[in-house]
Amino acid sequence: MLPRKYLFPGVIEMNYQAGRRLGVNVYLIDGGSEWILIDVGYLDTVEETIELIRRMDFSFAACKMLIATHADADHVQGIARAKELLKTKVAAHPATVEPLETGDGVLTFAQIKAQGIDLPMPPCKVDILLRDGDVITVGSRKLTVWHTPGHTEGQLAFKMGNLLFCGDNIYKDSCVGVIDAHHGSNIPDFIRSLKRILADDSEFLLPSHGPCFRRDNAIIQKAIDRLSQYQYMADFGTCAVHWPLLDEWEKDVCSGRLPDFSRG
């Protein structure tokens, strides 16, 4: 039997368990009589992840569900295969159903033509819908579902005691999940989700990428301040809600005022 490396009571993260980088953080929640996975990662690491679980002496029959935090390929490309191997159910937010069940390459970020990215995205049926406020019981443990849209429309986070599995909402360096119109990013929603995390009393944040970290509100506030600027910047295209410079320019155009280059 492989020794289990618990980050916190009842929480194993599979990159740490493997002792090497597999990809996205995959959290195994051990409730004693049953267990779940939060995300599964890429298809090419799924069988290794499941083999590690077997070697830790977890019964496959005790896997209650696989949770998709959202539909990005780096989180769920392997979820159909994991579902097949573990003979279990898949759970996700209603907004995640379409990209998961259709295997839509654009919505799942599996296809980015301009960068030559074209990953297969096996479709996967979603069996359980998770909504804000739902409680997931895993043996002796309970997780409260948070709907935290912004990165994607269906992004989920989970509160378990003093732990917050925060998904792609915030990382230790104050970065956030990619903001891109193709998979449904929404900056005002993102800011609201970050403010919810800021107001919470969780002691530790467990993100989908990089290290877990002790709550530091300065990290979260820094992201809020940055995204508050993003929503008024042309850099973010259709994800921006407004571009004030164009209003100023339009006033000049409509009033017949030409640029005055005589002033410094």
N, C-alpha and C positions, 0 to 999 in steps of 0.2 A: 504494500500500500504506500502511495506517495504521501508524504506529510502535507497537511493542508496549511497554507500560509494565509492566515486571517489578518486583514488590514484592521478590521474592527470586529467585534462579536457578530458572527453571522454573515460577514462580508468577505468574500474572496474576489480579488481582481485578477483576471486570467493572465495578463502580461507579467505581473509580479509572480504569479504561480509558475509560469513557464520559465521565468528568469531571463526573458528576452522580449524584444518588442514584436508582438504579433500584429498590432494595428490599433484600432479603436479600443478603448477600455470596455471590457466585458465583465460585468459584475454578476457573480453568483451569490444569490441570497439564500443562505442555509437556515431553514426554519426547523431543522431537526427531522420531522417526519416527511417533509417535502422541500423542494427547492425550485427557484426560478433563475432565469438569466435575463439580465437587462442588456439588450443588444447582443449580436453574435459576431459582427465583423464581416470581413471579406470571405468569399467562397473558398479561397485557397487555404484558409487557416481553420475552417470550421472543424474538419476531421481531427486536426491536432488538438483543438480546444476540447472537443468531446472526449478524445482519448485521455487527456489530462483529467477530465472529470471522472472518467471511469477508473483511472489509476488512483484517484483520491477516495475511491470506494463510495461514490454516490450512486444510488440506484437510478437507472434511467426511468424506471416506472414511476419514480417519485417526482419527476420533473412536472410541475404544475402548469407552467406556461413559459413561453419565450416572449419577452416584451420588446417591441420596437419603439425606441424613444422618438424616432421619426423615420422618414423613408430614404434618407441619403444612403447611397450604395456602400460607403465605407462602414456603415452601421449594420446594414441588413442584406447585403448581397448574398450572404450565405444562409439566410433565415429559412428558406424553403428546404434546403438540404438538412439543416439542423432539425427542422420539424419532422422531416422524414426519418432521420436517424433516431430521434428521441421519442417519436410517436406521441407528440404532445400538441398543445394548442398555441396559437399566436395571438397576441393582444396588442392593440394599438389605438390611437385616437381616431375618430371617424375621418378626419381630414387626411389621414395616412393611408386609408383603405384603397383609394383609387391608384396612387402610384405603386403600392405594394402588389395589388391584385392584377394590375395590367403590366407591371414591369416596365413602366414608362421610363425610357432612358434619360429624358430631359428632366422630368420632375424628380428623379432619384439621383441626379448628378452623375449617372453612369456614363453619359455621353456629353462630351464637351468637344464638339467638332473642331473648333478653332485651335485647340491644344492637342488634337490627335487622340483624345481619350474616348474609347468606345468599349466599355465593359459589358459583358452579358449581364442581364438583370433578370434572373428567373422569377416569374410571378409567384406570389404566395397568397393563399387565402387567409384573411383575417377572421379569426373565430370569436374573439372577444373584443368588444368596444370599451375603451377606457375614457372616462370623462372626468373633468375637474371635480374633486371632492370624493371620488370613488375610493374605497379602501380595499386593498389587496391583502388577503390573509395568506401567509406562507408559513404553515405550521404554527410556531409560537410567535411569529413576527408579523407586523402589520406595516404596510406602506400606504401612505395617502397620495393619491394622484394629483399632480398639479398640471394644468394646461398652461404652458408658457410659450405662446406663439411669438414669432419674430424672426428667428433663424429660418424656420419653416412654419407653415400654418399648423401643422400637427405636432410640434415639439412638445414633449412631456418631460416633467421632472417628478421626483418622488421623495417624500419626506418619511424618514424612518427614525423615530426617536430624535437624537441630536444630529442626525446625518441628513444632508440634502444631496440626492443624486441629481445634479443640476444640468446634465446633458451638455448641449453645445451653447448654453446660455452664457457661461463665463468660465474662463480658465485662470490659472494661478497668476499669469502675467498680465491679467486684465484684458487680454484679447477675447474675442467672442467668435461664435460660429460664423462662417462666411455669409456675407450679405449679397444676395444675388436674386434678381427678379425671376429667373427661370424656375427656381424651386419654391417660390412663394415667400421670399423674405419681405418683412414689413417692419420698417424702422420704428414707427410709433408703438407698434405692438411689442417690439423688442425692448424698448425703453420701459414700458409698463411691466413686462416680465422681470426685468432687472430690478426695478423698484420693489417688486414683490419679494424678490430674493433679499434685497437690502433690508427690508422691514422684518424679515423672518428671524427667529431666534436659534436657528441651527448653528452648531458649533463647528462642524466640518462640512466642506463642500467636496463632492466627489464628481468631477466632470467626466465627459466622454473622451477627452484627450488630455494627456499629460498627467502630472501628479495631483493627488488629492491634497487639500490644504485646509489649514485652520482658517475660519472666517476672519477676514480683514475687510471691513466696510470701505476702506479707502480704495481697495482693488475694484470693488463693485461700482463705487461712485465714479471712479475714473472712467469706467466703461460707459456709464450713463452720460457723463459730460461729453464724452467723445461722440457717442451716437446722437446726442442732442444737436451737435453741430452737423453731423453727417446728413441729417434729414433736410438740410437747407443747402446742400452742396451738389453741384452738377456732377461731381465725381461718381455719384451713386445712381446716376441715370433715372430710370423710372421708379427706383426705390426711394428717391428723394421726394418729399412732399411739396417742395417749393424751391425756387431759385431766385432770391431777392434781386440779384443783379439784373435779371431780365426786366423786372418791374421798373427799375431805375432807367434802364436803357430805353424801354418803351415810352416812358414819360418824355424823355428827350426827343425821341423820334416823332411822337405825336404833337409835341409843342413846336417842332421845327428847329429845335436847338441843336446846333452842330457841336462836335467836340472842340473845346478850347485848349489848344496845345501851347498857347503862349504862356500859360502858367505852369510852374514847376510841379 
